[in-house]
Amino acid sequence: MAMEKQKELVVRLLRRSKLGELDWVDSADGDGFVVSFRDNSVRIRSVLRPETLDYEISLLNDEGREVEVFTDPELKGDAPGSSWFSIMKELYEIARRSALGADKLLDEILDELDGDPKQA
């Protein structure tokens, strides 16, 4: 299977995630991060296998049922500017930071560090 649609999905998810247009949240089972669309959702998670780490994307229907699953090694062929592993890793990291509020946390800590040191 060529998996062209899956590749395009990964590219578009990464692009929109970089722009901050997707609202990633922690998955209900704590095993990855989910972005919801009108009737469906996408989950990304890291999967530790013997000797390797893969990134896995699941397509979930409106009932939360897994309809399709694919991993970075399955996306064979040229990746735009990088490997599919690198692209999915970047997507995973952006989703994680978004879901866990890493930037907000950093801003709060930096604000406190800018404050009056006598008050700390």
Secondary structure, DSSP 8 states (H G I E B T S, - for coil): ---HHHHHHHHHHHHHHHTT-S--EE-TTSSSEEEE-SS-EEEEEEEEETTEEEEEEEEE-TTS-EEEEEEGGGS-S-BTTB-HHHHHHHHHHHHHHHHHTHHHHHHHHHHHHHS-GGG-
